[in-house]
Amino acid sequence: MSNRLQCYLTAHDHAVLREILDQTLRDNAYCRLLRRKLVQAEICSPRNVPADVVTINSRVTFCVDGGVPRTANLVRNESQDFPNYTVSVESLLGLGLLGLRAGRAIAVETEAGGLQKINVIGIDFRALALPGAPMVTASTLSPRIRWDRSQDVAQG
């Protein structure tokens, strides 16, 4: 199995992960996976992200270690109101799901040192942008980004 992640992030999701990293001083399994995703993911404009990729605000069906499939919304922060229906990207499970394509799996190091296999079965719904989210343009991103410059909106 390759050490290289096959992961796609929207520019918004990449910015969220960078913000989480900037607020985190720990060196644990979560932070190691977070850094790996930030370095290795292909960053896409909303129009170029493949349709079968898990993004923040997606409703995704997945299973862990071959267990019973579960469907949940991937969110930034844990929901106090609907804990059984959401998974936060601030958890190992949520971070593992983020950026994966349907039919793909990732082996995630657990805090106890073992491995947990997370498999994306399907994406039931995906919202790519949040109203009021900061605008990211091609000029603010690194060279490993797949971005169609014709989609940039003139700011003015």
C-alpha positions as CSV (number, residue, x, y, z in Angstrom):
1,M,0.0,0.0,0.0
2,S,1.4,3.4,-1.0
3,N,2.2,6.0,1.6
4,R,1.0,8.7,-0.8
5,L,-2.5,9.9,0.0
6,Q,-5.0,10.0,-2.8
7,C,-6.9,13.0,-1.3
8,Y,-8.6,16.0,-2.8
9,L,-9.5,19.1,-0.8
10,T,-11.5,22.1,-1.8
11,A,-9.7,25.4,-1.2
12,H,-12.2,26.0,1.6
13,D,-11.6,22.7,3.3
14,H,-7.8,23.2,3.0
15,A,-8.2,26.6,4.7
16,V,-10.2,25.0,7.5
17,L,-7.5,22.3,8.1
18,R,-4.7,25.0,8.1
19,E,-6.7,26.9,10.7
20,I,-7.0,23.8,12.8
21,L,-3.3,23.1,12.5
22,D,-2.5,26.7,13.5
23,Q,-4.5,26.2,16.7
24,T,-3.0,22.9,17.6
25,L,0.3,22.4,19.4
26,R,0.1,18.7,20.0
27,D,2.0,15.9,18.2
28,N,-0.4,13.0,18.1
29,A,-2.0,10.7,15.5
30,Y,-4.6,13.4,14.5
31,C,-1.9,16.1,14.0
32,R,0.3,13.7,11.9
33,L,-2.6,12.9,9.6
34,L,-3.6,16.6,9.5
35,R,-0.1,17.6,8.4
36,R,0.0,14.7,5.8
37,K,-3.3,15.8,4.3
38,L,-2.2,19.4,4.1
39,V,1.0,18.5,2.3
40,Q,-0.1,15.7,0.0
41,A,-3.7,16.6,-1.0
42,E,-4.6,17.9,-4.4
43,I,-6.4,21.2,-3.8
44,C,-9.2,22.0,-6.2
45,S,-11.5,24.8,-7.0
46,P,-15.2,24.0,-6.2
47,R,-15.9,23.3,-9.8
48,N,-12.9,21.0,-10.3
49,V,-13.3,18.8,-7.3
50,P,-14.4,15.3,-8.4
51,A,-18.1,14.7,-7.7
52,D,-17.4,11.6,-5.5
53,V,-15.1,13.4,-3.1
54,V,-16.0,13.9,0.6
55,T,-16.0,17.5,1.5
56,I,-17.0,19.4,4.7
57,N,-20.8,19.5,4.7
58,S,-21.1,16.2,2.8
59,R,-23.5,13.5,3.9
60,V,-21.3,10.4,3.5
61,T,-21.9,6.7,4.1
62,F,-18.8,4.9,5.4
63,C,-17.7,1.9,7.5
64,V,-14.8,1.5,9.9
65,D,-12.8,-1.8,9.9
66,G,-15.4,-3.5,7.7
67,G,-18.1,-2.9,10.3
68,V,-21.7,-1.8,9.8
69,P,-22.1,1.1,7.3
70,R,-23.0,4.4,8.9
71,T,-24.2,7.7,7.3
72,A,-23.3,11.0,8.8
73,N,-22.8,14.7,7.8
74,L,-19.1,15.7,7.9
75,V,-18.9,19.0,9.8
76,R,-16.3,21.4,11.1
77,N,-17.3,21.1,14.8
78,E,-19.1,18.4,16.7
79,S,-22.8,18.9,16.9
80,Q,-24.3,18.9,20.4
81,D,-27.8,18.7,18.9
82,F,-27.2,15.7,16.6
83,P,-24.2,13.7,17.8
84,N,-25.3,10.5,16.1
85,Y,-25.7,12.2,12.7
86,T,-22.5,14.2,12.4
87,V,-18.7,13.6,12.4
88,S,-16.3,16.4,12.9
89,V,-13.1,17.0,10.9
90,E,-11.6,17.7,14.3
91,S,-11.8,13.9,15.0
92,L,-9.6,11.2,13.5
93,L,-12.6,9.6,11.8
94,G,-13.7,12.9,10.2
95,L,-10.3,13.9,9.1
96,G,-9.8,10.5,7.6
97,L,-13.0,10.8,5.6
98,L,-12.2,14.3,4.3
99,G,-10.9,14.3,0.8
100,L,-11.5,10.6,0.0
101,R,-13.4,9.4,-3.0
102,A,-16.3,7.0,-2.9
103,G,-14.9,3.4,-3.0
104,R,-11.6,4.4,-1.4
105,A,-10.2,3.6,2.0
106,I,-7.5,5.0,4.3
107,A,-5.7,3.4,7.1
108,V,-5.6,5.8,10.0
109,E,-3.3,5.6,13.0
110,T,-5.3,5.6,16.2
111,E,-4.2,7.4,19.3
112,A,-3.5,4.0,20.9
113,G,-1.0,3.3,18.1
114,G,-3.1,0.8,16.1
115,L,-4.5,1.2,12.6
116,Q,-8.2,1.8,11.7
117,K,-9.4,1.3,8.1
118,I,-12.0,3.9,7.1
119,N,-13.9,3.1,3.8
120,V,-16.0,5.6,1.9
121,I,-19.0,3.7,0.5
122,G,-20.8,6.7,-1.0
123,I,-21.7,10.4,-0.9
124,D,-25.3,11.1,-0.5
125,F,-25.1,14.9,-0.6
126,R,-22.3,17.5,-1.0
127,A,-22.4,21.3,-0.4
128,L,-19.2,22.8,-1.7
129,A,-19.3,26.4,-0.4
130,L,-20.7,28.1,2.6
131,P,-22.3,31.6,2.3
132,G,-19.9,34.2,3.7
133,A,-16.9,31.9,3.3
134,P,-13.7,33.7,2.4
135,M,-13.0,33.9,-1.4
136,V,-9.9,31.9,-2.4
137,T,-8.4,32.6,-5.8
138,A,-5.8,30.8,-7.9
139,S,-3.2,33.4,-7.0
140,T,-3.4,32.6,-3.3
141,L,-2.8,28.9,-3.7
142,S,0.3,26.7,-4.3
143,P,1.4,25.2,-7.6
144,R,0.0,21.7,-6.9
145,I,-3.5,23.0,-7.2
146,R,-5.9,22.1,-10.0
147,W,-7.7,25.4,-10.5
148,D,-9.6,26.7,-13.6
149,R,-8.7,30.4,-13.6
150,S,-11.7,31.2,-15.8
151,Q,-13.8,30.4,-12.8
152,D,-12.3,33.2,-10.6
153,V,-14.7,36.1,-10.0
154,A,-13.3,39.6,-10.2
155,Q,-13.4,41.1,-6.8
156,G,-14.1,44.7,-6.7
